[in-house]
Amino acid sequence: MEEKVLQLKKLIAESNYIVFFGGAGVSTESGIPDFRSKDGLYHQKYKYPPEMILSHSFFINNPKEFFEFYKDKMNCLKYKPNITHIKLAQLEKMGKLKAIITQNIDGLHQKAGSKNVLELHGSILRNYCMKCHKFYKAEDVFKSANLPKCSCGGIIKPDVVLYEEPLNEQILNNAIIAIQKADLLIVAGTSLTVYPACGLINYFKGKNIVLINKSKTNYDEKADLVINERLGEIFGSI
């Protein structure tokens, strides 16, 4: 592993336009559970499958059950950035890292100080009334009794992309542009199985792709450097 960390350091030193693309594994070391691992949300037992609960149609038809799950399992407010978030913020401050593309909705990159964060799946920190579009903080939703409702009577919806909902086109386009400009793409903490997010790698035209993930992915053969270790261990060594 030591040799691979040295390779990564060298690639970072030689690059001027780094883009980081991360998934749930970036935040698990902050204590936030992921979805697809053996201990993840999708392998726990609920009245309804989590994939169903986190769908647009379920939210519309069963808002009470949706928010019971959402408040219980999606509240990330107590968690703090880990070493990976912190190191990425430092790389951005140095002018090396130009964009972070994340599938996470926890806002930890911003808490660590990163500015250019493209949130493919939205954020729990932004919430809007479905009727009048008034903005609400995450605390307003998580502390609400029963259904979180606006002063106008409308239901407040978290600005997260649910199943059956499209990604934000502008954010997706900005992610594609960033990847096309990158000379180094670091992909970390993601199994690369969720579409269309995982397809973003195909837009990379730069020099090197680095994949950092505890388990193998179907994209490993496309990478110039593959590191199957914990992110905290790798970024803590940079």
NORCORZI-V727976 format. One record per pair of residues at least 12 apart in sequence whose C-alpha atoms are under 8 Angstrom apart, sorted by sequence separation. I is the first residue (numbers start at 1). J is the second residue. D is the distance in whole Angstrom. If there is no record, write none. Layout:
# NORCORZI-V727976
i = {I	I}
j = {J	J}
d = {D	D}
This chain:
# NORCORZI-V727976
i = {53	54	125	126	211	216	53	125	209	210	214	215	105	124	127	209	210	211	212	213	214	102	104	141	208	209	210	211	212	213	214	53	100	101	102	103	104	105	107	134	208	209	210	211	212	213	214	99	100	101	102	103	104	105	106	107	208	210	212	213	98	99	100	101	102	103	104	105	106	107	212	213	99	101	102	104	105	106	185	212	89	129	132	136	138	129	131	179	185	92	131	132	179	182	183	184	187	191	85	86	89	131	180	181	182	183	184	185	186	187	188	189	190	85	89	130	131	176	179	180	181	182	183	184	185	186	187	188	189	191	89	129	130	175	179	180	181	183	184	185	186	187	188	189	191	192	86	88	129	130	179	180	184	186	191	192	81	85	86	129	130	176	192	80	81	128	129	77	79	127	128	76	81	127	128	80	81	127	128	126	127	125	126	124	125	123	124	123	124	122	123	122	121	122	121	121	189	188	32	121	32	120	31	76	120	30	75	30	74	30	120	30	119	120	29	118	27	27	105	118	118	26	26	75	71	71	101	20	27	120	18	19	22	68	16	17	18	19	20	21	22	23	24	67	99	16	17	18	19	20	21	22	23	24	67	98	15	16	17	18	19	20	21	22	23	27	19	22	64	64	12	63	103	56	55	56	57	54	55	56	54	55	56	55	51	84	84	87	83	87	82	84	87	83	84	83	19	19	26	19	25	26	17	18	21	25	17	18	19	20	21	22	23	24	25	17	18	19	20	21	22	23	24	16	17	18	19	20	21	22	23	15	18	20	22	23	15	12	11	25	11	8	29	26	25	8	4	4	1	5	9	5	5}
j = {65	66	137	138	223	228	66	138	222	223	227	228	119	138	141	223	224	225	226	227	228	117	119	156	223	224	225	226	227	228	229	69	116	117	118	119	120	121	123	150	224	225	226	227	228	229	230	116	117	118	119	120	121	122	123	124	225	227	229	230	116	117	118	119	120	121	122	123	124	125	230	231	118	120	121	123	124	125	204	231	109	149	152	156	158	150	152	200	206	114	153	154	201	204	205	206	209	213	108	109	112	154	203	204	205	206	207	208	209	210	211	212	213	109	113	154	155	200	203	204	205	206	207	208	209	210	211	212	213	215	114	154	155	200	204	205	206	208	209	210	211	212	213	214	216	217	112	114	155	156	205	206	210	212	217	218	108	112	113	156	157	203	219	108	109	156	157	106	108	156	157	106	111	157	158	111	112	158	159	158	159	158	159	158	159	158	159	159	160	159	160	160	160	161	161	162	231	231	76	167	79	167	79	124	168	79	124	80	124	81	171	82	171	172	82	171	81	82	160	174	175	84	85	142	141	142	175	97	104	197	96	97	100	146	95	96	97	98	99	100	101	102	103	146	178	96	97	98	99	100	101	102	103	104	147	178	96	97	98	99	100	101	102	103	104	108	101	104	146	147	96	147	197	162	162	163	164	162	163	164	163	164	165	165	163	231	232	235	232	236	232	235	238	235	236	236	178	179	188	182	188	189	181	182	185	189	182	183	184	185	186	187	188	189	190	183	184	185	186	187	188	189	190	183	184	185	186	187	188	189	190	183	186	188	190	191	184	184	184	213	208	210	232	231	231	225	225	227	227	234	238	237	238}
d = {8	7	6	6	6	7	6	5	8	6	8	6	7	6	8	5	6	6	6	6	5	7	7	7	7	5	5	5	5	5	5	8	6	6	6	6	8	6	6	8	6	7	6	6	6	6	6	5	5	5	5	5	7	6	6	8	8	8	7	7	7	6	6	6	6	6	8	4	6	7	8	7	7	7	8	8	6	7	8	7	7	7	7	8	8	6	8	8	8	7	8	7	8	7	8	6	7	8	7	8	6	5	6	8	8	4	6	6	6	6	6	6	7	5	6	6	7	7	6	5	8	6	5	5	5	5	5	5	5	8	5	6	6	8	5	6	7	7	6	6	6	6	6	7	8	7	5	7	6	6	8	7	8	8	6	7	5	6	8	4	6	6	8	7	7	5	6	8	8	6	5	6	7	6	6	8	6	4	7	6	5	8	5	6	8	7	6	6	6	6	5	4	6	6	5	8	7	7	7	7	7	6	7	8	7	6	8	6	8	6	7	6	7	7	7	6	8	7	7	8	7	7	8	7	8	6	6	7	8	8	6	6	8	8	8	6	5	6	6	6	6	6	7	8	7	5	6	6	5	5	5	5	5	6	7	8	7	8	6	7	6	6	6	6	6	8	8	8	7	6	8	7	8	6	5	6	8	6	4	6	6	6	7	8	8	7	6	7	6	8	7	5	8	7	7	6	7	6	7	6	7	5	7	6	7	4	5	6	6	6	6	6	7	6	6	5	5	5	5	5	5	5	6	7	7	6	6	6	6	6	4	6	7	8	6	8	6	8	8	8	8	8	7	7	8	8	8	7	8	7	6	7	7}
